[in-house]
Amino acid sequence: MKEKVAFELISPEKLLISGDGDMVLVPGTEGDFGVLPGHSLLISGVRPGVLEVHNDGKVDERIFVSGGVAEVTPERCIVLAEQAVPVDELDTKEIEARISDLRDDVDASASDDDRKTAERALMVTEAMRDATTAAPAH
C-alpha cells in the first residue's frame, strides 16, 4: 500500500475535509507546491486559487480557497483557509456579476482603505472566476 499524506482543510465555519491523499497541491503565496508523504516542514501563506487533492493518479477534490495559511509536516498538511468552496459549486454568472459590482466599488472608493478592500475583494473574485475555467492539473 502506498503511503499517504493526512490532509485537513479548515475554514472559519467548519472542518471541510479530513482525509488522506497521495498528494495535495496548494496555491502558495510564493507559488504552487505539492505535498507528498515525507515533505519537509513548511509554513506558507496561501493565495487565492485552487487546492487539489490527488489519489490514484487523479484529482479527487478541487477547492477554491481565497487565502490563508498552510502548515506542512512529513505526515500531514493542514490548510486554514479564509474561505473555501468546492470548484463545482461556483456559479460563473454570479461571479461575473460580483466582479462588475466590485469594479464599480473600486472606482467609487473615497478612501485608500476602502479602495484597498475593494481591490482585494476584486482580486479574490477574479481568481474564483479563473478557477471555474481552469482544467485540473494531472
C-alpha beads as a LAMMPS data file, in Angstrom:
LAMMPS data file: protein, C-alpha beads

138 atoms
137 bonds

1 atom types
1 bond types

-500.0 500.0 xlo xhi
-500.0 500.0 ylo yhi
-500.0 500.0 zlo zhi

Masses

1 110.0

Atoms # bond

1 1 1 0.000 0.000 0.000
2 1 1 1.269 3.447 -0.914
3 1 1 1.999 5.879 1.840
4 1 1 -0.463 8.779 2.106
5 1 1 -0.319 12.297 3.498
6 1 1 -3.010 13.268 6.003
7 1 1 -4.856 16.414 4.940
8 1 1 -7.226 18.817 6.646
9 1 1 -8.903 21.879 5.146
10 1 1 -10.414 24.162 7.750
11 1 1 -12.410 27.358 7.188
12 1 1 -13.629 29.715 9.912
13 1 1 -17.034 27.996 9.739
14 1 1 -16.055 24.319 9.824
15 1 1 -13.727 21.454 9.033
16 1 1 -14.282 20.950 5.292
17 1 1 -12.029 17.982 4.555
18 1 1 -10.231 15.497 6.742
19 1 1 -8.676 12.556 4.975
20 1 1 -5.651 11.159 3.206
21 1 1 -4.217 11.760 -0.237
22 1 1 -1.317 10.734 -2.412
23 1 1 -0.551 14.437 -2.914
24 1 1 -2.055 17.808 -2.046
25 1 1 -1.396 20.719 -4.419
26 1 1 -1.572 24.059 -2.586
27 1 1 -1.645 27.553 -4.165
28 1 1 1.104 29.111 -2.045
29 1 1 1.929 32.800 -1.993
30 1 1 5.383 32.015 -3.397
31 1 1 3.959 29.600 -5.986
32 1 1 2.047 26.334 -6.047
33 1 1 3.583 23.472 -4.076
34 1 1 2.819 19.781 -3.887
35 1 1 2.795 17.973 -0.565
36 1 1 3.788 14.312 -0.601
37 1 1 4.389 11.968 2.340
38 1 1 7.722 12.831 3.957
39 1 1 7.601 16.514 2.930
40 1 1 9.904 18.922 4.762
41 1 1 8.487 21.174 7.457
42 1 1 6.907 24.235 5.896
43 1 1 4.610 27.085 6.772
44 1 1 3.334 29.102 3.824
45 1 1 0.780 31.726 3.052
46 1 1 -1.980 30.588 0.712
47 1 1 -3.068 32.840 -2.166
48 1 1 -6.439 32.780 -3.908
49 1 1 -6.547 29.718 -6.146
50 1 1 -7.468 26.065 -6.461
51 1 1 -6.312 23.487 -3.947
52 1 1 -6.289 19.906 -5.270
53 1 1 -6.225 16.536 -3.530
54 1 1 -4.801 13.748 -5.706
55 1 1 -5.378 10.000 -5.260
56 1 1 -4.617 7.053 -7.528
57 1 1 -3.341 9.265 -10.342
58 1 1 -6.380 11.554 -10.500
59 1 1 -7.735 14.684 -8.855
60 1 1 -10.284 13.744 -6.159
61 1 1 -11.068 17.223 -4.852
62 1 1 -10.773 20.743 -6.320
63 1 1 -11.497 23.506 -3.823
64 1 1 -11.214 27.249 -4.375
65 1 1 -9.511 28.945 -1.414
66 1 1 -9.432 32.723 -1.058
67 1 1 -6.270 32.773 1.053
68 1 1 -4.978 31.507 4.355
69 1 1 -2.072 29.574 5.821
70 1 1 -0.705 26.066 5.217
71 1 1 1.303 24.031 7.714
72 1 1 3.156 21.008 6.377
73 1 1 4.939 18.249 8.295
74 1 1 6.301 14.948 6.954
75 1 1 2.993 13.282 7.912
76 1 1 0.322 15.890 7.206
77 1 1 -0.825 19.116 5.564
78 1 1 -3.259 21.475 7.264
79 1 1 -4.706 24.446 5.404
80 1 1 -6.508 27.142 7.362
81 1 1 -8.481 28.938 4.650
82 1 1 -10.195 32.315 4.876
83 1 1 -12.905 30.920 2.582
84 1 1 -13.163 27.577 0.775
85 1 1 -15.708 26.425 -1.817
86 1 1 -15.656 23.295 -3.998
87 1 1 -14.984 24.455 -7.581
88 1 1 -18.018 22.584 -8.908
89 1 1 -20.273 24.683 -6.624
90 1 1 -19.100 28.025 -8.063
91 1 1 -21.641 29.874 -10.229
92 1 1 -19.916 31.675 -13.128
93 1 1 -22.807 34.094 -13.798
94 1 1 -22.989 35.094 -10.138
95 1 1 -19.216 35.589 -10.041
96 1 1 -19.260 37.778 -13.181
97 1 1 -21.997 39.966 -11.673
98 1 1 -19.981 40.264 -8.475
99 1 1 -16.874 41.290 -10.449
100 1 1 -18.853 44.057 -12.155
101 1 1 -20.136 45.332 -8.793
102 1 1 -16.657 45.221 -7.269
103 1 1 -15.157 47.176 -10.184
104 1 1 -17.759 49.838 -9.504
105 1 1 -16.806 49.774 -5.810
106 1 1 -13.124 50.263 -6.668
107 1 1 -13.959 53.235 -8.887
108 1 1 -16.261 54.782 -6.253
109 1 1 -13.939 54.290 -3.271
110 1 1 -13.440 57.549 -1.406
111 1 1 -10.587 56.471 0.869
112 1 1 -7.414 54.469 0.337
113 1 1 -8.604 51.847 2.839
114 1 1 -11.909 51.390 1.014
115 1 1 -10.084 51.131 -2.309
116 1 1 -7.657 48.510 -0.957
117 1 1 -10.528 46.471 0.489
118 1 1 -12.439 46.614 -2.802
119 1 1 -9.305 45.783 -4.835
120 1 1 -8.601 42.739 -2.615
121 1 1 -12.199 41.506 -2.985
122 1 1 -11.983 42.025 -6.751
123 1 1 -8.701 40.086 -6.972
124 1 1 -10.164 37.150 -4.995
125 1 1 -13.350 37.120 -7.078
126 1 1 -11.387 37.198 -10.345
127 1 1 -9.322 34.242 -9.085
128 1 1 -12.595 32.476 -8.270
129 1 1 -13.811 33.054 -11.850
130 1 1 -10.491 31.699 -13.194
131 1 1 -10.972 28.578 -11.054
132 1 1 -14.213 27.796 -12.862
133 1 1 -12.482 27.743 -16.256
134 1 1 -9.149 26.120 -15.363
135 1 1 -8.666 22.433 -16.083
136 1 1 -7.458 20.256 -13.206
137 1 1 -3.735 19.539 -13.038
138 1 1 -2.663 15.969 -13.749

Bonds

1 1 1 2
2 1 2 3
3 1 3 4
4 1 4 5
5 1 5 6
6 1 6 7
7 1 7 8
8 1 8 9
9 1 9 10
10 1 10 11
11 1 11 12
12 1 12 13
13 1 13 14
14 1 14 15
15 1 15 16
16 1 16 17
17 1 17 18
18 1 18 19
19 1 19 20
20 1 20 21
21 1 21 22
22 1 22 23
23 1 23 24
24 1 24 25
25 1 25 26
26 1 26 27
27 1 27 28
28 1 28 29
29 1 29 30
30 1 30 31
31 1 31 32
32 1 32 33
33 1 33 34
34 1 34 35
35 1 35 36
36 1 36 37
37 1 37 38
38 1 38 39
39 1 39 40
40 1 40 41
41 1 41 42
42 1 42 43
43 1 43 44
44 1 44 45
45 1 45 46
46 1 46 47
47 1 47 48
48 1 48 49
49 1 49 50
50 1 50 51
51 1 51 52
52 1 52 53
53 1 53 54
54 1 54 55
55 1 55 56
56 1 56 57
57 1 57 58
58 1 58 59
59 1 59 60
60 1 60 61
61 1 61 62
62 1 62 63
63 1 63 64
64 1 64 65
65 1 65 66
66 1 66 67
67 1 67 68
68 1 68 69
69 1 69 70
70 1 70 71
71 1 71 72
72 1 72 73
73 1 73 74
74 1 74 75
75 1 75 76
76 1 76 77
77 1 77 78
78 1 78 79
79 1 79 80
80 1 80 81
81 1 81 82
82 1 82 83
83 1 83 84
84 1 84 85
85 1 85 86
86 1 86 87
87 1 87 88
88 1 88 89
89 1 89 90
90 1 90 91
91 1 91 92
92 1 92 93
93 1 93 94
94 1 94 95
95 1 95 96
96 1 96 97
97 1 97 98
98 1 98 99
99 1 99 100
100 1 100 101
101 1 101 102
102 1 102 103
103 1 103 104
104 1 104 105
105 1 105 106
106 1 106 107
107 1 107 108
108 1 108 109
109 1 109 110
110 1 110 111
111 1 111 112
112 1 112 113
113 1 113 114
114 1 114 115
115 1 115 116
116 1 116 117
117 1 117 118
118 1 118 119
119 1 119 120
120 1 120 121
121 1 121 122
122 1 122 123
123 1 123 124
124 1 124 125
125 1 125 126
126 1 126 127
127 1 127 128
128 1 128 129
129 1 129 130
130 1 130 131
131 1 131 132
132 1 132 133
133 1 133 134
134 1 134 135
135 1 135 136
136 1 136 137
137 1 137 138
